[in-house]
Amino acid sequence: YSNATVTTTIVDETSTPPTTDDDTAFTLKLFAADAQGNIITDASVIKEDGETSTYYVVKAVDSNGNVLTTQPSGTVDVTFANNGTTSSADYTPSTTTATIGKAFSSTAKDDALADNGETFTVSLNANSYTNASAYENVEYSNATVTTTIVDETSTTPPEDDDTAFTLKLFASDAQGNIITDA
């Protein structure tokens, strides 16, 4: 045997400019989740009565959509978009930068407005993964989670409805000034 050494160089597809056959490491996908970040299939709902929260999680999945056993580290940006008459005054997101594999939430804000059934949609921001440069290619699923706000507005039986204002009838003079007993 010779004690001579051999140097081997591994050439990957990464190049500048990038080639079209970069291998996709994984796809980042948004899911409805429980508070621990476990994926759930139940509808995403928050209730104003008690100002409850609903949870989401971003996970890496393989090309078949299976969640990877080991999740990559890093963060990705998410967007909360209002649908219809929903406004940002109806809920509070916990963050707009989500850690991969960790739950994040939105919490309903109890108000005096009847906004039962309003919705907002949570989605990933493409090309926002903080550790993307460590991989040849990271894809972003266009899957979204739509959350429905459940208000406590009802008439039968009356619940804990919030009062926006009270109407009172007063006697007034011709100019609209309230007449008080003196």
C-alpha positions in Angstrom: 0.0 0.0 0.0 1.1 3.5 -0.8 0.7 6.3 1.8 -0.1 8.8 -1.0 -3.4 10.7 -0.5 -6.2 11.2 -2.9 -8.3 14.4 -2.8 -11.9 14.1 -4.1 -14.0 17.1 -4.8 -17.8 16.8 -4.7 -19.5 19.1 -7.2 -23.1 19.9 -6.4 -25.7 21.6 -8.6 -25.4 24.9 -6.7 -23.8 27.4 -9.0 -24.0 31.1 -9.8 -26.3 31.6 -11.6 -28.3 28.7 -10.2 -29.1 25.8 -12.4 -32.7 24.7 -13.0 -32.2 21.3 -11.4 -31.6 22.3 -7.7 -32.9 19.7 -5.4 -35.8 20.8 -3.2 -34.9 20.2 0.4 -38.5 20.6 1.7 -41.7 22.7 1.4 -42.8 25.0 4.2 -46.5 24.7 4.8 -49.0 26.4 7.2 -51.4 24.3 9.2 -54.1 24.9 11.8 -52.7 23.7 15.1 -53.3 23.3 18.8 -51.4 25.3 21.4 -48.6 22.8 21.4 -48.1 23.0 17.6 -49.8 19.7 16.8 -51.6 19.8 13.4 -55.4 19.7 13.7 -58.1 19.2 11.1 -60.8 21.1 13.0 -62.0 24.5 11.7 -60.0 27.5 12.9 -62.4 29.5 15.1 -61.9 32.2 17.7 -64.6 33.4 20.0 -65.0 37.0 21.3 -66.8 35.8 24.4 -63.7 35.1 26.6 -61.4 36.4 23.9 -60.2 32.9 22.9 -57.2 32.1 20.7 -56.7 29.8 17.8 -53.3 28.4 16.8 -51.2 27.8 13.6 -47.9 26.1 12.9 -45.5 26.2 9.9 -43.9 22.8 9.3 -41.5 21.4 6.7 -43.1 18.6 4.5 -41.6 16.3 1.9 -42.6 16.1 -1.8 -45.5 13.9 -0.8 -46.8 16.3 1.8 -45.6 14.3 4.8 -44.4 16.3 7.7 -40.7 15.8 8.3 -39.7 14.0 11.5 -36.9 16.5 12.1 -37.9 20.1 11.5 -35.4 22.6 10.2 -34.5 25.6 12.4 -35.4 29.2 11.4 -38.3 31.5 10.9 -40.7 32.4 8.2 -42.9 35.5 7.8 -46.7 35.1 7.8 -49.5 37.4 6.8 -52.9 38.0 8.4 -55.3 39.2 5.7 -58.8 40.5 6.5 -61.7 39.1 4.5 -64.9 41.1 3.9 -65.7 43.5 6.8 -63.2 41.9 9.2 -60.7 44.5 10.5 -57.5 44.2 12.5 -59.5 45.6 15.4 -61.3 42.2 15.6 -58.3 40.1 16.5 -54.6 40.3 17.6 -52.0 38.1 16.0 -49.2 36.9 18.3 -46.5 37.4 15.7 -46.0 37.8 12.0 -42.6 36.0 12.1 -43.2 32.3 12.9 -40.6 29.8 14.2 -40.7 26.6 12.2 -42.5 23.9 14.2 -43.7 26.2 17.0 -47.3 27.3 17.5 -48.3 30.9 17.1 -51.8 32.4 17.5 -54.4 35.0 17.0 -56.8 36.1 19.8 -60.3 37.5 19.3 -61.0 41.0 20.7 -64.3 41.4 22.4 -66.1 44.5 21.2 -69.6 45.9 20.9 -69.8 45.2 17.2 -71.8 42.3 15.7 -69.1 40.6 13.7 -70.2 37.0 14.0 -68.9 34.9 11.0 -66.3 37.4 9.9 -63.1 35.7 8.7 -59.4 36.4 8.1 -56.8 34.3 6.3 -53.3 33.4 7.4 -50.6 32.6 4.8 -46.9 32.2 4.4 -44.7 34.9 2.8 -42.7 33.2 0.0 -38.9 33.6 0.1 -38.9 34.7 3.8 -37.3 31.6 5.4 -34.3 32.8 7.4 -32.1 29.7 6.7 -33.0 29.2 3.0 -29.4 29.8 1.9 -28.3 26.6 3.6 -30.4 24.6 1.0 -30.4 24.3 -2.8 -34.1 25.0 -2.9 -36.9 25.6 -0.3 -40.5 25.8 -1.6 -43.4 27.5 0.0 -46.9 26.0 0.0 -49.7 28.3 -1.0 -52.0 26.6 1.6 -53.8 29.1 3.9 -55.8 28.8 7.1 -59.0 30.8 7.3 -60.2 31.6 10.8 -63.8 32.5 11.6 -64.7 34.9 14.4 -67.6 33.8 16.5 -69.3 36.7 18.3 -71.7 36.2 21.2 -74.5 38.1 19.4 -77.8 36.3 19.8 -81.3 37.0 20.8 -82.4 33.7 22.2 -81.3 33.3 24.9 -79.7 36.7 25.5 -76.1 36.3 26.3 -73.3 38.5 27.4 -73.8 40.9 24.5 -71.7 44.0 24.7 -73.5 47.4 24.6 -72.2 49.8 22.1 -74.5 52.7 23.3 -77.8 53.4 25.1 -80.5 55.4 23.5 -82.4 57.8 25.8 -85.3 60.1 25.0 -85.2 63.6 26.4 -87.5 66.5 26.2 -86.0 69.4 24.3 -86.8 72.9 23.2 -87.1 74.1 19.6 -83.3 74.4 19.2 -82.7 70.8 20.4 -81.4 71.8 23.9 -82.3 69.3 26.6 -84.9 70.6 29.0 -84.0 69.6 32.6 -86.1 70.0 35.7 -84.7 72.8 37.8 
